[in-house]
Amino acid sequence: MYDADKVRELNDTARQTFTGCSVMISRGVAALDCVDAVMAAVRSYSEFNADNDPYGEHDFGSFVVAGERLFWKFDYYDSDMQMASLDPSDDTITMRVLSIMLADEY
């Protein structure tokens, strides 16, 4: 079992600073005229609750920018990016990927 509090801390830092992770945006997001606003919304996201964050890891968010519903989410890979990380609370063995996409691209 891993430390969900540590995962939340690492996720919040990565999402707010775009460091400690790879950030991927979908083609739909890239085509928007408001990519900077989308990125700012991801960085400032704070609407976590029991419904959208049941494990307290701050690993998913849904928001609206310029009338578009968007999602962001974290995935955790091993250091070779070949399979899931065995412990997402250990940043020495985990590569975080933050994906930002239009809701209809999910």
ABEGO torsion letter per residue (X at the ends): XBBAAAAAAAAAAAAAAGBGBBBBBBAAAAABAAAAAAAAAAAABAABBAAABAAGAGABBBBBBGGBBBBBBBBBBBAAGABBBABAABAAABBBBBBBBBAAAX
